[in-house]
Amino acid sequence: MSEIVIVDGLRSPFIKFNTDFKDLPPQDLAAMVLKELLKRNNLKSEDIDEVIIGNVAQPPQAANIARHIALKAGLDVSVPAYTVQRNCASGMEAVAQAFMKIKSLEGEVFVVGGVESMSQIPYLFNDKARRWFNDLLRARTFPAKIKEMIKFRPSFLKPVSGLQLGLTDGYTGLNMGESTEILVKEFNISREEQDEFALQSHQKAERAQKQGILAEEIHPITLPGNTARIIKEDNGIRYGQSMEALAKLKPVFAPEGGTLTAGNSSQITDGAVMLLVMTEGRAREMGFKILSRVKMFSFTGVDPVRMGLGPAYALAKLIRKIGITFKEVGLFEINEAFAAQVIANLRIMESTQLSKKYLDFPHALGEIPPELLNVNGGAIALGHPVGASGARLILTLSLEMKRRKVLMGLASLCVGGGQGAAFLLQNF
């Protein structure tokens, strides 16, 4: 069977929560990126078998957001579309779905990706208000309605943040930062180590932005309205970031004795990513240049309390499946949910003792040289729009493998709720 390849990809700028994209619905943002991807590849509706998009928040005004995106981008109603949700790995799951559909002969050309507007995740009524509304709606007569209405209390108006709920694991009761503070203690990771990692993320991203490297994967977004503002760059990168500035930030998730701050954690972000995935044979037939081959992927479950260890487990599973070593890999992308979370994974993978203990691996999984990891910065600097991040890692890795003429690259991330995902890409 023909190899499965990525021929092109684009993303929006990644924009900090409640800033430039705060009023832009996720389906509109993603449609802008998809429309440009179709245009620059001269693709028509009849060329595309299906659209698959990852999204976490699942906006109620755009149920099955993939369908909304496809139609808003101008695709014909005959092109099917569906949405996938695997928390932070939703964008990777979209790629995996296309891979499996191609393998099962259900199509040859797929548009996949991910999108998230964390700015537009709704606030909810609390439980008391919910029960009151239900009782009011059930009241049939006017006196019954009056009886229910006088039961209203101002406390019913206290909202519940959907974003905060989404970033908290309902199984463990821990939010993502709290679970990472557990890893800090377990692996004895210092605040200074975390801040140093965060500093490097910003410095790499600043350099990549100044050199125009990030611009190669970004489609500028024209904001709707009278101002017609054009957003061209990620706005979370802190130019001139320093250890001194990072050291001043207070812990967020464990005020007493905690080490995770806004500076060494990923940013809450809005963004969209689109990829064009197809068989190699179809790509050649259509005259496309190939960006990368999707060789193999793996998803795995981990202890939800230690959800941040997902990359080590997923990479170990992938290495077992494909039979390579880290020394054969020229570039790595590991999503920077938190600096401490990445550091914990690196500790496990480079240690024989820890690889045996956590991964049941006979020796150290492998050491990742710092100069080969997240070379253009990661989510600490660029942001983490959860439904889009997995696809962003694959796009960024594919493009950098081309620039450096690297044969193989690995992309991985942790997943809220206790999972991990990893992809092996090959340069064409």
Legacy VTK file of the C-alpha trace (Angstrom):
# vtk DataFile Version 3.0
C-alpha trace
ASCII
DATASET POLYDATA
POINTS 428 float
0.000 0.000 0.000
1.129 3.530 -0.746
2.764 5.486 2.084
0.708 8.103 3.932
2.115 11.595 3.588
1.584 15.188 4.642
1.902 17.460 1.625
1.183 20.819 3.213
0.014 22.534 6.360
-0.814 25.935 7.796
-1.757 27.394 11.127
-3.116 30.630 12.441
-1.038 32.782 14.739
-1.341 31.459 18.279
-2.923 34.233 20.317
-3.113 34.661 24.076
-6.428 34.106 25.820
-8.799 37.067 25.757
-6.723 39.207 23.378
-6.841 39.546 19.570
-8.993 36.459 18.873
-11.352 36.811 21.837
-14.338 37.662 19.604
-13.473 35.256 16.775
-15.448 31.986 16.903
-13.256 28.897 16.518
-15.150 27.686 13.447
-14.475 31.014 11.708
-10.806 31.022 12.665
-10.252 27.473 11.429
-12.213 28.110 8.233
-9.876 30.985 7.360
-6.864 28.684 7.643
-8.537 25.861 5.734
-9.668 28.184 2.953
-6.092 29.365 2.441
-4.744 25.804 2.510
-7.220 24.779 -0.202
-6.452 27.876 -2.263
-2.696 27.549 -2.262
-2.921 23.877 -3.202
-5.610 24.455 -5.835
-7.880 21.879 -4.222
-11.552 21.533 -5.058
-14.302 19.822 -3.127
-14.231 16.762 -5.391
-10.558 16.218 -4.497
-11.241 15.755 -0.780
-12.643 12.593 0.772
-13.267 13.929 4.266
-12.463 16.651 6.798
-11.450 15.603 10.330
-10.844 18.227 13.011
-9.773 17.945 16.638
-11.471 20.156 19.201
-11.742 19.937 22.969
-14.383 22.432 24.107
-16.994 21.410 21.494
-18.789 24.790 21.208
-22.567 24.375 21.559
-23.245 26.866 18.776
-21.203 24.753 16.352
-21.975 21.116 17.120
-19.636 18.911 15.077
-17.406 21.927 14.500
-15.569 20.177 11.658
-18.697 20.384 9.508
-19.073 24.103 10.186
-15.418 24.675 9.326
-15.664 22.744 6.061
-18.750 24.627 4.902
-17.450 28.034 5.976
-14.231 27.331 4.051
-16.306 26.865 0.911
-16.313 23.096 0.571
-19.333 21.519 -1.043
-22.052 20.023 1.130
-21.130 16.616 -0.307
-17.782 16.598 1.558
-18.328 14.859 4.932
-16.684 16.108 8.103
-16.463 15.021 11.705
-14.883 16.153 14.949
-12.631 14.173 17.280
-11.878 14.830 20.943
-8.890 13.343 22.777
-8.156 16.351 24.961
-4.683 17.746 24.219
-4.078 15.039 21.581
-7.186 15.915 19.547
-5.118 17.353 16.681
-2.998 14.206 16.584
-6.098 12.046 16.754
-7.365 13.771 13.598
-4.170 12.750 11.781
-4.445 9.211 13.157
-8.030 8.953 11.927
-6.978 9.917 8.398
-4.112 7.409 8.571
-6.448 4.580 9.555
-9.092 5.547 6.992
-6.500 5.513 4.232
-5.227 2.128 5.418
-8.770 0.751 5.328
-9.323 2.135 1.800
-11.978 4.645 2.877
-10.341 7.513 1.038
-7.084 8.952 -0.247
-7.197 12.685 0.481
-8.060 14.157 3.886
-7.973 17.580 5.450
-7.182 17.219 9.140
-6.248 19.526 11.973
-7.368 21.103 15.194
-8.799 24.290 16.599
-9.490 25.848 19.963
-10.795 29.174 21.164
-10.069 29.042 24.863
-11.296 32.629 25.043
-14.778 31.518 24.013
-15.222 28.515 26.279
-18.499 29.463 27.990
-19.301 30.184 31.593
-22.007 27.949 33.055
-24.790 28.337 35.573
-24.088 26.649 38.900
-26.081 23.611 40.071
-28.500 25.625 42.185
-29.352 27.813 39.216
-29.672 24.783 36.941
-32.206 23.158 39.283
-34.110 26.439 39.627
-34.344 26.881 35.855
-35.544 23.296 35.454
-38.220 23.745 38.109
-39.312 27.024 36.529
-39.616 25.426 33.101
-41.686 22.563 34.545
-44.176 24.946 36.152
-47.286 24.930 33.969
-49.649 27.449 35.558
-49.061 31.126 36.238
-49.285 30.713 40.059
-46.820 27.819 39.867
-44.407 29.956 37.880
-44.682 32.810 40.399
-44.028 30.326 43.224
-40.818 29.199 41.538
-39.707 32.714 40.579
-39.724 33.939 44.169
-37.282 31.151 45.016
-34.590 32.891 42.935
-31.458 33.904 44.874
-28.585 36.177 43.771
-26.175 33.270 44.390
-27.702 31.571 41.352
-25.840 34.121 39.213
-22.415 32.992 40.389
-20.915 31.517 37.186
-18.858 28.358 36.757
-15.884 28.645 34.402
-16.069 26.059 31.641
-12.367 26.605 31.005
-11.478 25.819 34.597
-13.653 22.722 34.535
-12.010 21.561 31.323
-8.530 21.943 32.784
-9.488 19.875 35.825
-9.564 16.095 35.704
-12.973 14.986 36.946
-11.577 11.571 37.880
-8.772 12.757 40.176
-10.131 16.187 41.060
-6.738 17.684 40.196
-6.179 20.382 37.643
-3.266 19.977 35.256
-0.978 22.197 37.307
-1.707 20.359 40.534
-0.879 17.022 38.921
2.384 18.489 37.629
3.319 19.709 41.121
3.204 16.027 42.083
5.835 15.320 39.412
7.963 18.189 40.737
8.197 16.463 44.114
8.488 12.964 42.683
11.419 13.872 40.434
12.926 16.582 42.655
12.684 19.274 39.969
13.783 22.705 41.131
12.088 26.013 40.346
15.339 27.194 38.759
15.388 24.219 36.362
11.849 24.976 35.297
12.533 28.671 34.767
15.663 27.879 32.766
13.663 25.570 30.507
10.995 28.261 30.080
13.631 30.877 29.279
15.042 28.682 26.521
11.563 28.173 25.064
11.065 31.928 24.757
14.564 32.490 23.411
14.152 29.818 20.743
10.741 31.151 19.749
11.982 34.743 19.662
14.829 33.733 17.373
12.494 31.711 15.132
10.036 34.593 14.905
12.735 37.153 14.099
14.238 34.874 11.429
10.866 34.324 9.758
10.837 30.598 10.524
7.477 30.705 12.291
6.027 32.833 9.495
6.497 29.885 7.128
3.798 27.941 8.969
1.468 30.856 9.780
-1.406 32.192 7.707
-2.141 35.803 8.754
-5.684 36.292 10.032
-7.728 39.341 9.087
-10.021 40.181 11.961
-13.621 40.892 10.997
-15.031 44.348 11.614
-14.288 47.913 10.692
-10.685 47.883 11.851
-9.694 45.096 9.434
-6.671 44.309 11.579
-4.321 41.619 10.298
-2.718 39.362 12.907
0.517 37.894 11.554
2.479 36.614 14.555
2.137 34.606 17.752
1.727 37.119 20.561
2.774 35.027 23.553
6.512 35.132 22.909
8.213 37.326 25.495
11.084 39.139 23.840
14.045 39.607 26.122
12.744 37.173 28.711
15.128 36.721 31.640
15.650 34.473 34.625
15.235 37.519 36.851
11.777 38.243 35.458
10.735 34.596 35.722
11.964 34.373 39.317
9.605 37.190 40.350
6.468 35.260 39.384
4.448 33.648 42.142
3.382 29.974 42.143
-0.110 29.486 40.728
-1.254 25.982 41.620
0.297 25.527 45.059
0.880 28.953 46.609
2.645 27.427 49.617
5.762 25.648 48.415
4.711 25.376 44.772
7.036 25.946 41.837
4.737 26.209 38.803
4.155 29.785 37.661
2.587 31.500 34.683
6.118 31.809 33.332
7.077 28.133 33.321
3.658 26.838 32.237
2.044 26.785 28.799
-0.112 29.742 27.854
-3.889 29.611 27.479
-4.308 30.285 23.787
-6.557 30.490 20.731
-5.414 28.932 17.457
-6.072 26.628 14.515
-3.979 24.209 12.436
-4.786 22.498 9.130
-2.885 19.678 7.391
-3.337 18.022 4.026
-2.884 14.239 4.343
-3.045 11.744 1.475
-1.517 8.649 -0.033
1.883 9.107 -1.595
0.542 7.768 -4.867
-2.251 10.340 -4.936
0.189 13.111 -4.032
2.427 12.200 -6.948
-0.545 11.949 -9.272
-1.693 15.451 -8.262
1.795 16.877 -8.595
2.341 17.746 -4.925
5.676 17.989 -3.183
5.733 15.865 -0.043
6.424 17.461 3.306
6.766 14.300 5.411
5.650 10.694 5.717
3.559 9.547 8.673
5.347 6.319 9.542
3.788 5.266 12.841
1.946 6.574 15.887
0.929 5.404 19.333
-1.520 6.366 22.039
-1.279 5.070 25.558
-2.950 5.428 28.935
-1.114 6.533 32.087
-2.018 7.237 35.698
-4.255 10.353 35.576
-2.524 11.669 38.703
0.702 11.694 36.668
-0.865 12.638 33.343
2.243 14.656 32.422
4.280 11.461 31.915
2.289 10.585 28.791
5.124 11.363 26.329
7.580 8.896 27.886
4.993 6.099 27.850
3.798 6.863 24.313
7.341 7.143 22.962
8.296 3.843 24.621
5.288 2.157 22.999
6.193 3.654 19.631
9.851 2.605 19.913
8.742 -0.949 20.664
6.490 -0.946 17.597
8.910 0.544 15.090
12.220 -0.786 16.416
14.389 2.341 16.257
16.469 4.237 18.826
16.577 7.908 19.749
20.043 8.110 18.181
18.435 7.599 14.776
16.066 10.537 15.322
17.204 13.996 14.254
14.513 16.208 15.815
12.049 16.002 18.690
8.923 17.954 19.587
7.431 17.424 23.043
4.568 19.691 23.972
5.470 22.015 26.800
2.352 21.804 28.930
4.664 22.687 31.814
8.439 22.920 31.990
8.434 20.471 34.908
6.362 17.980 32.955
8.859 17.884 30.074
11.793 17.672 32.479
10.183 14.703 34.275
9.811 12.857 30.972
13.411 13.547 30.007
14.575 12.219 33.389
12.689 8.971 32.914
13.804 8.401 29.332
17.515 9.034 29.904
17.741 6.813 33.006
17.981 3.028 32.867
16.617 2.755 36.403
13.655 5.065 35.766
12.903 3.585 32.337
12.684 0.161 33.932
10.558 1.430 36.820
8.067 3.536 34.884
8.142 2.190 31.341
9.064 -1.459 31.901
11.828 -0.837 29.364
14.982 -2.980 29.628
17.340 0.001 29.387
17.198 3.779 29.164
14.712 4.695 26.451
17.108 7.333 25.202
18.569 10.755 25.744
17.213 13.734 23.817
19.934 16.346 23.201
18.634 19.807 24.222
19.682 21.243 20.861
17.308 18.829 19.080
14.255 19.421 21.292
11.610 22.047 20.442
14.146 23.966 18.397
11.745 26.813 17.557
10.255 27.075 21.017
7.288 25.294 22.492
3.946 25.875 24.158
5.469 27.878 27.025
6.301 30.579 24.480
3.923 29.836 21.609
0.845 28.792 23.554
-1.280 25.672 23.893
-4.684 25.863 22.154
-5.511 22.390 23.344
-7.442 21.046 20.351
-4.840 22.341 17.901
-1.529 21.656 19.654
-1.069 18.063 18.465
-1.433 19.105 14.831
0.899 22.067 15.419
3.639 19.756 16.680
3.360 17.649 13.529
3.385 20.697 11.248
6.317 22.358 13.009
8.314 19.127 13.061
7.647 18.382 9.380
8.809 21.818 8.267
11.936 21.797 10.429
12.882 18.314 9.231
12.814 19.697 5.686
14.966 22.700 6.606
17.593 20.552 8.316
17.338 17.590 5.949
16.641 15.332 8.939
15.496 11.809 8.110
13.301 11.079 11.154
11.500 13.111 13.793
9.347 12.345 16.836
6.452 14.429 18.150
4.733 13.719 21.448
2.509 15.214 24.115
0.780 14.488 27.386
-2.990 14.355 27.524
-5.287 15.526 30.291
-6.993 12.595 31.971
-3.893 10.418 31.768
-2.851 9.558 28.214
0.098 10.079 25.909
0.507 10.366 22.148
3.520 10.079 19.857
4.108 10.251 16.100
7.103 9.195 14.026
7.599 11.256 10.877
10.026 10.607 8.038
11.488 13.191 5.715
10.685 12.495 2.080
LINES 1 429
428 0 1 2 3 4 5 6 7 8 9 10 11 12 13 14 15 16 17 18 19 20 21 22 23 24 25 26 27 28 29 30 31 32 33 34 35 36 37 38 39 40 41 42 43 44 45 46 47 48 49 50 51 52 53 54 55 56 57 58 59 60 61 62 63 64 65 66 67 68 69 70 71 72 73 74 75 76 77 78 79 80 81 82 83 84 85 86 87 88 89 90 91 92 93 94 95 96 97 98 99 100 101 102 103 104 105 106 107 108 109 110 111 112 113 114 115 116 117 118 119 120 121 122 123 124 125 126 127 128 129 130 131 132 133 134 135 136 137 138 139 140 141 142 143 144 145 146 147 148 149 150 151 152 153 154 155 156 157 158 159 160 161 162 163 164 165 166 167 168 169 170 171 172 173 174 175 176 177 178 179 180 181 182 183 184 185 186 187 188 189 190 191 192 193 194 195 196 197 198 199 200 201 202 203 204 205 206 207 208 209 210 211 212 213 214 215 216 217 218 219 220 221 222 223 224 225 226 227 228 229 230 231 232 233 234 235 236 237 238 239 240 241 242 243 244 245 246 247 248 249 250 251 252 253 254 255 256 257 258 259 260 261 262 263 264 265 266 267 268 269 270 271 272 273 274 275 276 277 278 279 280 281 282 283 284 285 286 287 288 289 290 291 292 293 294 295 296 297 298 299 300 301 302 303 304 305 306 307 308 309 310 311 312 313 314 315 316 317 318 319 320 321 322 323 324 325 326 327 328 329 330 331 332 333 334 335 336 337 338 339 340 341 342 343 344 345 346 347 348 349 350 351 352 353 354 355 356 357 358 359 360 361 362 363 364 365 366 367 368 369 370 371 372 373 374 375 376 377 378 379 380 381 382 383 384 385 386 387 388 389 390 391 392 393 394 395 396 397 398 399 400 401 402 403 404 405 406 407 408 409 410 411 412 413 414 415 416 417 418 419 420 421 422 423 424 425 426 427
